[in-house]
Amino acid sequence: MGWILRFDFGEGSSTKFKKVEIGGIFGKDVLDDTEHYNVGIDLIDDGNASVRVGGLFGLYIAISMDGQTNDNHIGQWDFDINTILGCDYGIYMSSGTSDETQNEANRFTVNYVAFCDHVVAINTAHDNAKSVSSNYFHFGHFEIHNRNGQIGFWVSGDDTFSNKFEVDGVLVRPVGGGRIVSLLNSAYDNLFELPYIDMDLIDTSGGYNIFKGTSNQNTAIPPYSIVALGRSEITGIAAPTDKMWRQGDRVWNRDPDSGGVLGWICTTSGTPGTWVPIGGDMGGIKTLADDATPTVAGGTKFLTGGTTTITDFDDGVTGQIIYIISEHAITITDATNIFLNGSGDFIMADTDTLTLICKADNKWYELARSDNT
């Protein structure tokens, strides 16, 4: 694998600003990655340069900033790129291992990207790696397809932090094995501002990172973040049940008009961590499903939905209090998941009520009842 265009400004390159314009760099067939061999633009040291590129097509790596191989500090590059199309890697970054060989303070503005196996790939997972940090990536039209399980942002290594990834135009989501974001090996405090966040398309085996966007998904749907505090504030209809979250993250209830709470806050970091409700209920009364384990996600006040004996209430969170108002002759079972006064079943008649609280063991304990027959 060779390179088509290499920038090596040499010692003291950051002392004078440079401006470069490139029409386009073409490799092989953009849709056949078996034909991709070359690096389009190879950056091996500091730039202090503005580079404008028309397009990068059919390359193994469109832009390489491989500090690991060159063991140099790479920084102060400002790229304005119209199109990156059909490359194995759109932008590849790594850091060196010697002193002062960070990869930092680079800026990329890309109007259109599609058909890349990895749009941005950052790696500091090698031994003695220095940091890749404070880089900014801004995309307009951003397509992730499913050729070889494509990944939008592949971010790896515990020395990869404080980078910003932004898509403010169209984000075409992957299908099948593709991912919007893949966070590995404890990369942390990176900010992702996307049109929507679908946690089913995000791998978060790395450290704690920050998401900002909107979505119609259920588990993690950030509309905005408190970036200065490094905490995510998202919208949803229930507390998260998977993925990695940290103490102080919040989920605001986006369906609060039917008996729900304001939201939930993470009190103990983890996967998914410990979540407790925020605030009291927002008014309204929901109706339980007519089954043995109806969901009580996002609610406090419920009418019974039928006569099926209830053995548990699904989707409760620690500290949640629920009020059950019976509209049927129905039995609440005292057993493994519900602990009632006197250790006996409560055979509710129409108009009876039952108040329960969910403890950290995810089981329900009776607080009060009323027998109104």
C-alpha positions in Angstrom: 0.0 0.0 0.0 1.4 3.4 -1.0 0.4 7.0 -0.8 -0.7 9.3 -3.5 0.0 12.7 -1.8 2.1 13.2 1.3 2.6 16.3 3.3 5.9 16.6 5.2 6.5 20.2 6.0 9.4 19.3 8.2 10.9 20.9 11.3 9.2 24.1 12.5 6.3 23.6 10.1 3.8 25.3 12.5 5.6 28.7 12.3 4.1 29.6 8.9 0.5 29.2 7.8 -0.1 27.3 4.5 -3.0 26.9 2.2 -3.5 24.0 -0.2 -6.2 23.3 -2.7 -6.7 19.8 -4.3 -9.3 19.1 -7.0 -9.7 15.3 -6.3 -7.8 12.1 -5.7 -9.1 8.9 -7.3 -8.2 5.3 -6.4 -10.2 2.3 -7.7 -13.9 1.4 -8.0 -15.7 3.1 -5.1 -18.1 0.1 -4.7 -15.4 -2.7 -4.8 -13.3 -2.5 -1.6 -11.1 -5.4 -2.8 -9.6 -2.9 -5.2 -8.6 -0.3 -2.6 -4.9 -0.1 -1.9 -3.6 3.5 -1.6 -3.7 6.3 0.9 -5.0 9.4 -0.7 -3.5 12.1 1.6 -0.8 11.1 4.1 0.0 13.5 6.9 3.0 12.7 9.0 3.6 15.9 11.1 2.2 19.2 12.2 0.6 21.3 9.5 -0.6 24.8 10.5 -2.3 24.4 7.2 -5.7 24.8 5.5 -6.5 22.2 2.9 -9.4 22.3 0.6 -10.3 19.1 -1.3 -12.9 18.5 -3.9 -13.2 14.7 -3.5 -11.5 11.5 -2.3 -12.7 8.4 -4.1 -12.1 4.6 -3.9 -9.1 4.6 -1.6 -8.0 2.4 1.2 -7.5 5.4 3.5 -8.7 8.8 2.2 -6.8 10.8 4.8 -4.2 9.2 7.1 -2.8 10.8 10.2 -0.8 7.8 11.4 1.2 9.0 14.4 1.8 5.4 15.5 3.8 4.6 12.4 5.6 7.9 12.0 5.9 8.6 15.8 5.4 12.3 15.2 3.1 15.0 16.7 0.3 15.7 14.2 -1.8 18.8 14.7 -3.2 22.0 13.4 -4.6 20.7 10.1 -7.8 22.3 8.9 -9.6 20.3 6.1 -12.6 21.4 4.1 -13.7 18.4 2.0 -16.6 18.3 -0.4 -16.9 14.4 -0.8 -15.4 11.2 0.6 -16.9 8.3 -1.3 -16.2 4.5 -1.3 -13.1 4.4 0.9 -12.2 1.7 3.4 -11.3 4.4 5.9 -12.4 8.0 5.5 -10.2 9.6 8.1 -7.7 7.4 10.1 -5.9 8.8 13.2 -3.4 7.3 15.7 -0.8 8.7 18.1 2.9 8.1 18.5 4.6 6.6 21.6 7.4 9.1 22.1 7.1 12.3 24.1 5.0 15.0 22.4 3.6 12.7 19.7 0.0 13.5 20.3 -2.5 13.8 17.5 -4.6 16.9 18.4 -6.2 20.1 17.4 -7.2 19.0 13.9 -10.4 20.1 12.2 -12.4 18.3 9.4 -15.4 19.7 7.6 -16.9 17.2 5.2 -20.0 18.0 3.1 -20.9 14.5 1.9 -19.6 11.0 2.9 -21.0 7.6 1.8 -19.9 3.9 1.2 -17.0 4.0 3.6 -16.4 1.0 5.9 -15.2 3.3 8.6 -15.9 7.0 8.2 -13.6 8.0 11.1 -11.3 5.6 12.9 -9.2 6.6 15.9 -6.8 4.3 17.7 -4.8 4.8 20.8 -5.0 1.2 22.0 -1.4 0.3 21.3 1.2 0.2 24.1 2.5 3.6 25.4 0.2 5.5 23.1 0.0 9.3 23.5 -3.4 11.0 23.3 -5.7 11.7 20.3 -7.8 14.6 21.6 -9.4 17.9 20.9 -10.1 17.0 17.2 -13.3 18.2 15.5 -15.2 16.3 12.8 -18.2 18.0 11.2 -20.3 16.2 8.5 -23.3 17.3 6.5 -24.8 14.3 4.6 -23.5 11.2 6.4 -24.4 7.7 5.0 -23.6 4.4 6.8 -24.4 1.4 4.7 -23.9 -2.3 5.5 -21.0 -3.3 3.4 -18.8 -5.4 5.7 -20.7 -4.0 8.7 -19.9 -0.4 8.2 -19.1 1.9 11.2 -19.6 5.7 11.2 -17.2 6.5 14.1 -14.8 3.9 15.4 -13.1 5.2 18.5 -10.7 3.1 20.5 -8.2 3.5 23.3 -8.1 5.0 26.8 -6.0 7.9 25.4 -8.7 8.9 23.0 -10.8 11.7 24.6 -12.4 15.1 24.2 -13.0 14.8 20.5 -16.2 16.1 18.9 -18.1 14.3 16.2 -21.0 16.2 14.6 -23.5 15.4 11.9 -25.9 18.3 11.3 -27.5 17.2 8.0 -28.9 13.9 6.9 -27.8 10.8 8.8 -28.6 7.6 6.9 -28.6 4.8 9.4 -27.0 1.4 8.8 -28.9 -1.9 8.6 -27.8 -5.3 9.6 -24.3 -5.3 11.2 -23.6 -1.6 10.7 -23.0 0.8 13.6 -23.3 4.6 14.0 -20.7 4.6 16.8 -18.3 1.9 18.1 -16.5 2.9 21.3 -13.8 0.5 22.5 -11.0 0.2 25.1 -12.2 3.0 27.4 -12.3 5.9 25.1 -14.0 8.6 27.1 -15.5 12.1 27.2 -15.9 12.3 23.5 -19.0 14.2 22.3 -21.3 12.9 19.6 -23.8 15.4 18.2 -26.1 13.5 15.8 -29.5 14.0 14.3 -30.7 11.0 16.4 -29.2 8.5 18.8 -30.2 4.9 18.5 -28.4 3.0 21.2 -29.1 -0.3 19.4 -26.7 1.0 16.7 -24.0 2.1 19.2 -21.4 -0.1 20.9 -20.4 1.4 24.2 -17.7 -1.0 25.6 -15.5 2.1 26.0 -15.6 4.6 28.9 -18.2 7.3 29.5 -19.0 9.5 26.6 -21.6 12.2 25.8 -24.4 12.1 23.3 -26.5 14.8 21.9 -29.4 14.4 19.4 -33.0 13.4 19.0 -34.6 10.0 18.4 -37.7 7.9 18.6 -35.9 5.0 20.2 -36.6 3.9 23.7 -33.5 3.3 25.7 -31.3 6.4 25.1 -32.6 9.3 23.1 -30.5 12.5 23.8 -32.0 15.8 22.7 -29.1 17.7 24.3 -26.3 17.4 26.7 -24.7 19.4 29.5 -21.3 19.3 27.9 -19.4 21.2 30.6 -20.4 18.7 33.2 -19.8 15.7 31.0 -23.2 14.3 31.6 -25.9 13.2 29.1 -29.5 14.5 29.3 -31.8 12.5 27.1 -35.5 11.9 26.5 -37.2 8.5 26.8 -40.3 6.7 28.2 -38.4 4.7 30.8 -35.1 4.5 32.6 -32.4 2.7 30.6 -32.0 -1.1 30.9 -28.7 -1.5 29.2 -25.6 0.3 27.9 -23.1 2.2 30.1 -24.2 5.3 32.0 -22.6 7.4 34.7 -23.8 9.1 37.9 -25.7 12.3 37.1 -27.0 11.2 33.6 -30.7 12.0 33.2 -33.6 10.7 31.2 -36.5 13.2 30.9 -39.9 11.5 30.3 -41.2 12.4 26.8 -44.6 11.1 27.6 -45.4 12.7 30.9 -49.1 13.5 30.3 -50.6 10.2 31.4 -49.6 9.5 34.9 -45.8 9.6 34.5 -42.9 11.1 36.5 -40.7 13.9 35.2 -37.9 11.5 34.4 -35.1 9.4 35.9 -31.6 10.1 37.2 -28.6 7.7 37.4 -27.4 7.6 41.0 -24.7 4.9 40.6 -22.6 4.5 37.4 -22.7 1.2 35.7 -24.4 -0.9 33.0 -27.1 0.3 33.1 -26.4 1.7 36.6 -29.0 2.6 39.3 -31.8 4.8 38.2 -34.4 6.6 40.4 -37.4 8.7 39.4 -37.2 12.5 39.3 -40.1 14.5 40.7 -43.7 13.5 41.4 -46.3 12.3 38.9 -47.5 14.5 36.1 -51.3 13.8 36.5 -53.5 11.4 34.6 -54.1 7.7 35.2 -52.8 4.9 33.0 -54.5 1.6 32.5 -52.5 -1.6 33.0 -52.4 -4.3 30.4 -54.6 -7.3 31.2 -51.7 -9.8 31.8 -49.8 -11.3 34.7 -46.9 -8.9 34.6 -48.1 -5.5 33.2 -45.5 -2.7 32.7 -45.5 0.3 34.9 -42.8 2.2 33.0 -43.0 5.9 33.4 -46.1 5.9 35.6 -47.4 6.2 39.1 -51.2 5.8 39.0 -52.9 2.9 37.3 -56.3 1.4 36.7 -56.5 -2.4 36.4 -57.0 -3.6 32.9 -58.8 -6.9 33.4 -59.2 -9.8 35.7 -55.9 -11.7 35.0 -54.0 -12.4 38.3 -51.0 -10.2 38.7 -47.7 -11.8 39.8 -45.3 -8.9 39.1 -45.1 -5.4 37.7 -42.5 -5.0 34.8 -40.1 -2.2 34.2 -40.1 -0.7 37.7 -37.1 1.4 38.9 -35.7 1.8 42.4 -37.8 4.2 44.4 -40.8 4.1 42.1 -44.2 4.2 43.9 -47.3 3.0 42.1 -50.9 3.3 43.1 -53.2 0.5 41.8 -57.0 1.3 41.6 -59.1 -1.7 40.9 -61.9 -1.6 38.4 -62.3 -5.4 38.4 -62.3 -8.4 40.7 -58.6 -9.2 40.5 -55.9 -10.9 42.6 -52.5 -9.5 43.4 -50.2 -12.4 44.3 -48.0 -12.3 47.4 -45.0 -14.3 46.2 -41.5 -13.9 44.7 -41.9 -10.5 43.2 -44.6 -8.8 45.3 -44.5 -8.7 49.1 -47.9 -7.9 50.7 -49.0 -7.2 54.2 -49.7 -10.4 56.1 -47.9 -12.4 53.4 -51.2 -13.2 51.7 -52.7 -12.5 48.4 -54.8 -9.3 48.0 -58.1 -10.2 46.3 -59.1 -6.7 45.1 -62.7 -5.8 44.4 -63.9 -2.9 42.3 -62.8 0.4 43.9 -60.1 -1.1 46.2 -56.6 0.4 46.0 -53.0 -0.8 46.6 -49.8 1.2 47.0 -46.4 -0.4 46.3 -42.8 0.7 46.2 -40.0 -0.8 44.1 -36.7 -1.5 46.0 -33.2 -1.9 44.7 -33.8 -5.7 44.4 -36.5 -4.9 41.7 -39.2 -6.3 43.9 -42.4 -4.6 45.1 -43.3 -4.0 48.7 -46.7 -2.9 50.0 -47.0 0.6 51.6 -50.8 0.9 52.0 -54.1 -0.4 50.8 -57.8 0.4 51.0 -60.7 -2.0 51.1 -63.6 0.0 49.8 -66.2 -2.8 49.5 
